[in-house]
Amino acid sequence: MDKQTFLLWAERNARRIGVKKGQVIKAFEKEMMAQAGSDAPFEIPDTMHVNMRYSYGGQSRFFREILENKRLMGTRCGTCGKVFCPPRSHCPVCYEQTAWIELKGTGKLLSYTTVYFATSSYIKRVPYIVAYIKLDGADTAILSNVEMKDIKKAQVGMEVKVMFRKQRDGRITDIYFKEAQ
Amino acid sequence: MRKVGIVGIGTTQFRSRWIEKTYFELAFDAVKSALADAGITRDRIDCVVYGIYNDFFERQFQPDLFVHDYLGMAPKPAIRVSTGGATGGSAISAGFAQIASGLYDVCLVAGVEKSADCFDYETGKSSPEVLKAISYTADMTYEQPTGRTAAGSFALTTIAHREKYGNPTELQMAKVSVKNHTNALLNPVAQSPIALTVDDVMKSPMIAYPFKRYDNCLYSEGSAVLILASEDVARTLKKPPVWIKGIGAALDWAVIGNRQDLYSFESSRIAAKKAYTMAGIHDPVEEIDLAELHDAFTGTELIAYEDCFFCNEGAGGRLIDEGVVMRDGKLPVNVSGGLIGCGHAVGATGIMQANEIVMHLRDEAGRRQIKNAKTGLVQSIGGPGAAWTVCLVLERDEK
């Protein structure tokens, strides 16, 4: 491609996949260098993208209570008494419908990791802690972020409490955890 | 159940990027060499199992359709298997069932994966976008939005294991990294043959605590293929068959918080036990000559020693300290370099591991040959916290 054709090509493609023109130019400089008729690999900018309207189905109340009432819910199996958080509409052992219960929002850290290298959606947030937390009164553990001043002080067994973000949008990240004291 | 033999193998190089090949072209190369290795043409193939993990990696949903087309396998029956990092192991297991059941006599098992076409324009790098494509394999309702990465899910288990048993230590993990990178120096298809020191590993940047850069495998592109045949057919072909003597598989709770314990991989323990029972193995360290274990992370390999019953739970670190798992040790682990040294071309990985064992059992492994190897173990794991495990025991006939 000559330079003029390349720049127009980069601009059209950048618009098509929703990134900056300069980023496409930088990533595809080799394209401009390759001669027509050559066997050099030919690359194109591309994306795979689908918009959704996802239904939480039987889990809906969990997310709505967080969004509207800052309330953390679990579910309880009436047959075996097991309490699930994250909630399940059915007990996986008894196969019976569960009932909603409110949880206190305190719990213990079962294990954790600190992420220093993340996916492109999260790379600006690093480092951050991801942990399994067993809430008081629950029998299963939920994965969530733990925010603390000194992230190196995270440890297994640490007592934590649920926090609700000021701006909530109906996703699981509306909640996170902090040290209990 | 009929006896099933591996009669042909083919593996392309594992590379960070195969810019000059599409996924279907990569598969073609490995299939062509596997057919040549078996001394048969594609007419002899009765059915195909494709192992391909991530549709984003190939930029194609149902990529098996177009591999099948490109290989000229139409109209033979085919299925595609996708079980995360365990895809290769599961594909072999599915192929085994096709032959053992008596339904078909010759089955092609083809694993292939791209990944580095995923590209993050903002950082100008592939890795963050590769990780994003993988992240959609995590539970989208409760877990993926927290930003936990694939390494993160195994790091959580490693931390829990360390809390309970005091290991794996940073040093033990570094030793595994050095072992696997060094083993890869002898493997011509490996992506990361590096003469590393423990110090290099310890000083490398943190990725997901406690895993540092050199504790992680790298994503690869490549293809690995094997051909399975019934005993009748296998005995008529040119190479001595390697028999699949044992298969064990399990799929544990994928939401790790639902598990009883976080410090071991229950799926791996169950899969290993089942494979050993089927193969009649009672003392793995005595009866297995070499093992290819799924070392996506160094900590995971150390836990795998325990999960495959090479030692008691909590004692995995000792096997690297005492040199048991070194290439000159009692039970060499990942002589190929494993995922850390050879690379992780997901759908192809489990088949690459099996092909490595086959080469040793046929005495074809060249400079990295383990002498007189008769029995080998393959462990293929995948999904959040090793939800999936497939274990295979491979064995040759007495000479």
Interface residues (C-beta under 8 A of the other chain):
Chain A: V19 K20 Q23 V24 K26 A27 P41 E43 P45 D46 M48 Y56 Q59 P86 P92 L110 S111 Y112 T113 T114 V115 Y116 F117 A118 T119 S120 S121 Y122 I123 R125 P127 Y128 V130 A131 Y132 K134 T140 A141 I142 L143 S144 N145 V156 G157 R171 I172 T173
Chain B: I19 E20 F56 R59 F119 D120 Y121 E122 T123 G124 S127 P128 E129 L131 K132 I134 S135 T141 Y142 E143 P145 T146 G147 R148 T149 A151 G152 A155 L156 T157 I159 A160 E163 P205 M206 I207 A208 Y209 P210 V255 I256 G257 N258 L262
